[in-house]
Amino acid sequence: MEKNRETIERLIRASMGEVKADQVVTGGRLVNVYTGEVLDGLEMAVSGGRICYVGPGADHTRGEETRVVDARGRWIAPGFIDAHTHIGHFCRPFELLQAYAPRGTTALMASCDEHTVAFGLAGMRLFLDEVAAHPLRVYTLISMAAPQDPLLCRTESLSDREVAETLEDPRVLGLGEVVSWLRLVQGDPDLLARIDMTLGRGKIVHGHTAGARDRRLNAIAAASVSSCHEPISGEDALARLRLGYWTMLREGSFRQDLEATLKPLLAAGVDTGRLILVTDGMAPDDVAAHGHMDHVIRRAVECGLAPARAIQAATLHPATYSGLEQDIGGLAPGRFADFVLLDDLETVSVGATFIGGELLAEDGESTVDAVPPPFPDGMGLKTAFRLPVAADDMRIRCEDSRARVRVMDLVNQTITRERVVEVACAGGVIPADVENDLLKVAVFDRREGFSPAFGFIRGLGADIGAVGTTVNLDEYTLLVAGSSDYDMAYCANLLLESGGGVALVDKGRVLEEIPFPIGGLFSLEPWHDVGEKLAAVQQALRERGSTFSKPLYALCFLTFVTLPELRITGRGLVRAKERRIVPLLAG
């Protein structure tokens, strides 16, 4: 029920008991995020999906048909909000919402990168239609990663007309993370025009300021980028807080930064009123193992943040930043009746989740029985490369006996350093060298180019013929790494023929495969099943020698050209800080 005159009149009458409430919640301890208190002896009444009364006694709102929720022995908290996330890879968005709801999440802000990269404006419309089929509230951000950087990537961008049209949609909050902040501080006219369009409509701009400091960090804030989820240290977080950024602390599948960011902030005694807890994406295997926003809040409590304050950072703070505090983020009259019943406050144990006063999930299972809309036919991954891929296509030619090659040296699962390594050539090609942990990488272009771009990666640690993925940030094209030209070709064909996915191949045998038939982005299977298969892929790579907890993610990040230092796209190797494509051979 949207707020209009009729709604407001009904809520006034219901709060006074002149019309009876649809629901009364009684008996629990209420987490008041406006004051940071945990209050006993309060009741909450709901009318038309919104709260009409919070106080010592709601008897005056009860009628014969009023439903009563008995919360005795439990805590009543606002539904959790993930203020910066991505729900367009591995599982279809609807399935991820099904996974998140039992963990207390009732709203999220999602950047529509994956669908836009793969399908343009049509993809964004598909995304909006899909998430609208689920009661969990999804507020969408327009992708600023399509392309990440036009100098380095061939992904097609939305036109100015398409951006302006999309900004008019009330489901759209504004612009997603501006990943290429270097373009912004250099005064890129396209970025400035889109920020101007967004601000003119009273909407927000999410940031991605990884590596920005001092003057550059000031410049990005001056451009009205109002948040950042990239702090990886207390120093990073404090610098952003001091410059007025809504500072998002991340604990998700790709990065876990709470320990390094929150503890130093608490030790410094700074105000936490502009801190927001986020996942930046939570994969289905991690939901099964740890949870969603309940896990992030739990980790914040373990780092020393009081439970009520931690819940504030995952409810009121993101709602306020997003301009939604009159609808979500707290339990007060006029707001949607989005709440969770916690069996334990300290451990954030979620017993039930409600949206608009309706039960969304209970005892770890979603109660939603809606069906998402079907996808059109023919939506698998398409590249400019002709099929089939042959082993010869995977060979890196070199006429010399030795060569000096640029290598993406993994510092961790997300960051690389550029190294120059001298390697031996054999039979006119540069081979991989498993003994020295040197694997080849081939990236296929979605739209142009009839041969892959090549690179080398060191540090993955896995002795594997080939591992391929079509989920890679934010190119979402085919990437294959490995030691065997034959296995790499086999893996490439397997994924191209199935429309995309993840596959492991060794000595001509498929070890693991997860098809992603929609744009190479995600499976259509239930989230539990996809999670089990993802966990099996990660385990297989660890068993073959990788010391990373999630080795697949190291490959997923190789194409992300806005993180240090050496990256790769379908156009070649990228020196990220210089926004420049460099040759594989270093001379």
CORKANOR-V613595 format. One record per residue. N is the residue number from 0. RES is the residue in three letters. D_CENTER is the distance of its C-alpha to the mean C-alpha in Angstrom with 1 decimal. Layout:
<<N RES D_CENTER> <N RES D_CENTER>>
//
This chain:
<<0 MET 28.3> <1 GLU 27.7> <2 LYS 29.8> <3 ASN 33.0> <4 ARG 36.7> <5 GLU 37.2> <6 THR 34.2> <7 ILE 35.3> <8 GLU 38.9> <9 ARG 37.8> <10 LEU 35.8> <11 ILE 38.8> <12 ARG 41.2> <13 ALA 39.0> <14 SER 38.6> <15 MET 42.4> <16 GLY 43.0> <17 GLU 44.7> <18 VAL 42.3> <19 LYS 40.9> <20 ALA 37.3> <21 ASP 35.4> <22 GLN 34.1> <23 VAL 35.0> <24 VAL 33.0> <25 THR 35.5> <26 GLY 36.2> <27 GLY 33.0> <28 ARG 32.2> <29 LEU 30.0> <30 VAL 27.3> <31 ASN 28.1> <32 VAL 25.2> <33 TYR 27.5> <34 THR 29.9> <35 GLY 28.2> <36 GLU 30.9> <37 VAL 31.0> <38 LEU 33.8> <39 ASP 36.2> <40 GLY 38.3> <41 LEU 36.2> <42 GLU 35.6> <43 MET 33.2> <44 ALA 34.2> <45 VAL 32.1> <46 SER 33.4> <47 GLY 31.8> <48 GLY 28.3> <49 ARG 28.6> <50 ILE 30.2> <51 CYS 33.8> <52 TYR 35.1> <53 VAL 34.2> <54 GLY 37.4> <55 PRO 40.0> <56 GLY 41.1> <57 ALA 39.9> <58 ASP 43.0> <59 HIS 43.9> <60 THR 40.8> <61 ARG 41.6> <62 GLY 43.3> <63 GLU 44.3> <64 GLU 41.1> <65 THR 38.7> <66 ARG 36.3> <67 VAL 36.2> <68 VAL 33.3> <69 ASP 34.9> <70 ALA 32.6> <71 ARG 35.3> <72 GLY 34.2> <73 ARG 30.6> <74 TRP 28.5> <75 ILE 27.2> <76 ALA 24.0> <77 PRO 21.8> <78 GLY 18.9> <79 PHE 15.7> <80 ILE 13.1> <81 ASP 9.4> <82 ALA 9.8> <83 HIS 6.6> <84 THR 3.3> <85 HIS 2.7> <86 ILE 5.9> <87 GLY 8.1> <88 HIS 8.8> <89 PHE 11.2> <90 CYS 12.0> <91 ARG 12.9> <92 PRO 11.1> <93 PHE 14.3> <94 GLU 14.3> <95 LEU 11.0> <96 LEU 12.5> <97 GLN 15.6> <98 ALA 14.1> <99 TYR 12.7> <100 ALA 15.9> <101 PRO 18.3> <102 ARG 16.4> <103 GLY 17.3> <104 THR 14.3> <105 THR 15.9> <106 ALA 13.6> <107 LEU 10.2> <108 MET 9.3> <109 ALA 7.0> <110 SER 7.5> <111 CYS 9.4> <112 ASP 9.3> <113 GLU 10.1> <114 HIS 12.8> <115 THR 14.3> <116 VAL 14.7> <117 ALA 16.3> <118 PHE 18.3> <119 GLY 18.5> <120 LEU 19.4> <121 ALA 20.3> <122 GLY 16.8> <123 MET 15.6> <124 ARG 18.5> <125 LEU 17.7> <126 PHE 14.2> <127 LEU 16.0> <128 ASP 18.7> <129 GLU 16.7> <130 VAL 14.8> <131 ALA 18.2> <132 ALA 19.7> <133 HIS 18.1> <134 PRO 19.3> <135 LEU 16.1> <136 ARG 15.6> <137 VAL 12.8> <138 TYR 13.1> <139 THR 11.9> <140 LEU 11.7> <141 ILE 13.5> <142 SER 12.0> <143 MET 13.7> <144 ALA 12.7> <145 ALA 15.2> <146 PRO 16.9> <147 GLN 15.5> <148 ASP 19.2> <149 PRO 22.1> <150 LEU 24.4> <151 LEU 22.4> <152 CYS 20.6> <153 ARG 22.1> <154 THR 19.3> <155 GLU 20.9> <156 SER 19.9> <157 LEU 20.3> <158 SER 23.8> <159 ASP 24.7> <160 ARG 26.2> <161 GLU 23.1> <162 VAL 21.0> <163 ALA 23.8> <164 GLU 24.1> <165 THR 20.4> <166 LEU 20.6> <167 GLU 23.5> <168 ASP 21.4> <169 PRO 21.2> <170 ARG 17.9> <171 VAL 16.4> <172 LEU 15.9> <173 GLY 16.2> <174 LEU 14.6> <175 GLY 11.0> <176 GLU 10.8> <177 VAL 14.1> <178 VAL 13.3> <179 SER 17.0> <180 TRP 18.6> <181 LEU 21.6> <182 ARG 22.3> <183 LEU 22.2> <184 VAL 24.6> <185 GLN 26.8> <186 GLY 27.1> <187 ASP 25.5> <188 PRO 27.1> <189 ASP 24.4> <190 LEU 21.8> <191 LEU 24.4> <192 ALA 25.4> <193 ARG 21.9> <194 ILE 21.6> <195 ASP 25.1> <196 MET 24.4> <197 THR 21.5> <198 LEU 23.6> <199 GLY 26.6> <200 ARG 24.9> <201 GLY 24.0> <202 LYS 20.2> <203 ILE 17.8> <204 VAL 16.1> <205 HIS 12.9> <206 GLY 13.5> <207 HIS 12.5> <208 THR 15.9> <209 ALA 15.6> <210 GLY 19.3> <211 ALA 20.8> <212 ARG 23.8> <213 ASP 26.8> <214 ARG 27.9> <215 ARG 24.7> <216 LEU 22.7> <217 ASN 25.4> <218 ALA 25.3> <219 ILE 21.6> <220 ALA 22.2> <221 ALA 25.4> <222 ALA 23.6> <223 SER 22.0> <224 VAL 18.5> <225 SER 18.1> <226 SER 15.1> <227 CYS 13.4> <228 HIS 10.8> <229 GLU 12.4> <230 PRO 15.5> <231 ILE 16.4> <232 SER 19.9> <233 GLY 21.9> <234 GLU 23.5> <235 ASP 20.3> <236 ALA 19.3> <237 LEU 23.0> <238 ALA 23.4> <239 ARG 20.6> <240 LEU 22.0> <241 ARG 25.4> <242 LEU 24.5> <243 GLY 23.2> <244 TYR 19.4> <245 TRP 17.4> <246 THR 16.1> <247 MET 12.8> <248 LEU 13.1> <249 ARG 10.3> <250 GLU 10.8> <251 GLY 8.2> <252 SER 8.6> <253 PHE 8.6> <254 ARG 10.3> <255 GLN 12.7> <256 ASP 14.4> <257 LEU 16.0> <258 GLU 19.3> <259 ALA 19.8> <260 THR 18.9> <261 LEU 20.0> <262 LYS 23.3> <263 PRO 24.7> <264 LEU 24.0> <265 LEU 25.8> <266 ALA 28.6> <267 ALA 29.1> <268 GLY 29.4> <269 VAL 27.4> <270 ASP 26.4> <271 THR 23.1> <272 GLY 23.1> <273 ARG 20.4> <274 LEU 18.0> <275 ILE 14.7> <276 LEU 12.8> <277 VAL 9.0> <278 THR 6.7> <279 ASP 3.8> <280 GLY 2.9> <281 MET 6.6> <282 ALA 8.7> <283 PRO 11.9> <284 ASP 14.3> <285 ASP 12.8> <286 VAL 13.0> <287 ALA 16.5> <288 ALA 17.4> <289 HIS 16.1> <290 GLY 14.6> <291 HIS 11.6> <292 MET 12.4> <293 ASP 15.9> <294 HIS 15.2> <295 VAL 13.7> <296 ILE 16.8> <297 ARG 19.0> <298 ARG 18.1> <299 ALA 18.8> <300 VAL 22.1> <301 GLU 22.9> <302 CYS 22.5> <303 GLY 25.1> <304 LEU 23.6> <305 ALA 25.7> <306 PRO 24.2> <307 ALA 24.8> <308 ARG 23.4> <309 ALA 20.2> <310 ILE 19.9> <311 GLN 20.7> <312 ALA 17.7> <313 ALA 15.4> <314 THR 17.7> <315 LEU 20.2> <316 HIS 18.6> <317 PRO 15.4> <318 ALA 17.8> <319 THR 20.2> <320 TYR 18.0> <321 SER 16.8> <322 GLY 20.5> <323 LEU 20.2> <324 GLU 22.3> <325 GLN 25.1> <326 ASP 23.1> <327 ILE 20.7> <328 GLY 20.1> <329 GLY 23.6> <330 LEU 26.5> <331 ALA 29.1> <332 PRO 31.3> <333 GLY 29.8> <334 ARG 26.2> <335 PHE 24.7> <336 ALA 25.6> <337 ASP 22.1> <338 PHE 22.8> <339 VAL 22.6> <340 LEU 25.5> <341 LEU 25.2> <342 ASP 27.7> <343 ASP 27.3> <344 LEU 26.0> <345 GLU 25.9> <346 THR 23.8> <347 VAL 21.8> <348 SER 23.0> <349 VAL 22.0> <350 GLY 24.9> <351 ALA 24.1> <352 THR 21.7> <353 PHE 23.2> <354 ILE 22.0> <355 GLY 24.9> <356 GLY 27.2> <357 GLU 26.5> <358 LEU 25.6> <359 LEU 22.1> <360 ALA 22.0> <361 GLU 24.6> <362 ASP 25.3> <363 GLY 21.9> <364 GLU 22.1> <365 SER 20.9> <366 THR 24.0> <367 VAL 22.4> <368 ASP 24.6> <369 ALA 23.5> <370 VAL 23.0> <371 PRO 20.3> <372 PRO 22.0> <373 PRO 22.9> <374 PHE 21.8> <375 PRO 24.5> <376 ASP 26.2> <377 GLY 25.7> <378 MET 22.0> <379 GLY 21.6> <380 LEU 20.7> <381 LYS 23.5> <382 THR 24.5> <383 ALA 27.7> <384 PHE 29.0> <385 ARG 31.9> <386 LEU 32.1> <387 PRO 33.1> <388 VAL 31.8> <389 ALA 34.6> <390 ALA 34.7> <391 ASP 36.6> <392 ASP 33.5> <393 MET 31.7> <394 ARG 34.5> <395 ILE 34.4> <396 ARG 37.9> <397 CYS 40.0> <398 GLU 43.8> <399 ASP 44.3> <400 SER 44.8> <401 ARG 42.1> <402 ALA 39.1> <403 ARG 36.9> <404 VAL 33.3> <405 ARG 30.1> <406 VAL 27.7> <407 MET 24.1> <408 ASP 24.8> <409 LEU 21.9> <410 VAL 22.0> <411 ASN 19.1> <412 GLN 16.1> <413 THR 14.6> <414 ILE 17.6> <415 THR 20.8> <416 ARG 24.2> <417 GLU 26.7> <418 ARG 29.7> <419 VAL 32.8> <420 VAL 34.3> <421 GLU 37.6> <422 VAL 37.7> <423 ALA 40.5> <424 CYS 40.7> <425 ALA 42.3> <426 GLY 43.9> <427 GLY 42.5> <428 VAL 38.9> <429 ILE 36.5> <430 PRO 35.3> <431 ALA 32.6> <432 ASP 33.9> <433 VAL 32.6> <434 GLU 35.0> <435 ASN 33.6> <436 ASP 29.9> <437 LEU 29.7> <438 LEU 27.8> <439 LYS 27.7> <440 VAL 24.6> <441 ALA 25.0> <442 VAL 22.5> <443 PHE 23.6> <444 ASP 23.2> <445 ARG 22.2> <446 ARG 24.8> <447 GLU 27.5> <448 GLY 29.3> <449 PHE 31.2> <450 SER 30.5> <451 PRO 27.4> <452 ALA 26.7> <453 PHE 27.5> <454 GLY 26.6> <455 PHE 27.0> <456 ILE 24.7> <457 ARG 26.2> <458 GLY 24.9> <459 LEU 23.0> <460 GLY 26.2> <461 ALA 26.1> <462 ASP 29.4> <463 ILE 28.2> <464 GLY 29.6> <465 ALA 26.3> <466 VAL 22.7> <467 GLY 20.8> <468 THR 17.3> <469 THR 16.3> <470 VAL 12.5> <471 ASN 12.4> <472 LEU 10.5> <473 ASP 11.4> <474 GLU 14.7> <475 TYR 14.1> <476 THR 17.7> <477 LEU 19.9> <478 LEU 20.0> <479 VAL 22.7> <480 ALA 23.8> <481 GLY 26.9> <482 SER 30.6> <483 SER 32.4> <484 ASP 32.8> <485 TYR 33.8> <486 ASP 30.9> <487 MET 28.5> <488 ALA 30.3> <489 TYR 30.3> <490 CYS 26.5> <491 ALA 25.9> <492 ASN 28.3> <493 LEU 26.8> <494 LEU 23.3> <495 LEU 24.8> <496 GLU 27.1> <497 SER 24.6> <498 GLY 22.3> <499 GLY 19.7> <500 GLY 18.0> <501 VAL 18.4> <502 ALA 22.0> <503 LEU 24.1> <504 VAL 27.8> <505 ASP 30.7> <506 LYS 34.3> <507 GLY 33.9> <508 ARG 32.3> <509 VAL 28.9> <510 LEU 27.5> <511 GLU 24.2> <512 GLU 22.7> <513 ILE 19.8> <514 PRO 20.3> <515 PHE 17.5> <516 PRO 20.0> <517 ILE 17.9> <518 GLY 17.4> <519 GLY 16.8> <520 LEU 13.2> <521 PHE 13.6> <522 SER 16.4> <523 LEU 18.3> <524 GLU 19.4> <525 PRO 18.7> <526 TRP 15.7> <527 HIS 18.1> <528 ASP 19.7> <529 VAL 16.7> <530 GLY 15.7> <531 GLU 19.3> <532 LYS 19.4> <533 LEU 16.3> <534 ALA 18.1> <535 ALA 21.3> <536 VAL 20.0> <537 GLN 18.9> <538 GLN 22.2> <539 ALA 24.2> <540 LEU 23.0> <541 ARG 23.9> <542 GLU 27.2> <543 ARG 27.9> <544 GLY 27.7> <545 SER 24.3> <546 THR 23.9> <547 PHE 20.1> <548 SER 18.5> <549 LYS 16.0> <550 PRO 17.9> <551 LEU 16.0> <552 TYR 13.1> <553 ALA 15.8> <554 LEU 16.5> <555 CYS 13.0> <556 PHE 13.1> <557 LEU 16.7> <558 THR 16.0> <559 PHE 13.8> <560 VAL 16.8> <561 THR 15.8> <562 LEU 15.9> <563 PRO 19.4> <564 GLU 21.6> <565 LEU 22.6> <566 ARG 20.2> <567 ILE 21.0> <568 THR 20.5> <569 GLY 22.9> <570 ARG 25.1> <571 GLY 25.6> <572 LEU 24.9> <573 VAL 23.4> <574 ARG 24.4> <575 ALA 21.4> <576 LYS 23.3> <577 GLU 26.1> <578 ARG 24.1> <579 ARG 26.6> <580 ILE 27.0> <581 VAL 29.3> <582 PRO 31.4> <583 LEU 31.0> <584 LEU 34.6> <585 ALA 35.3> <586 GLY 39.0>>
//
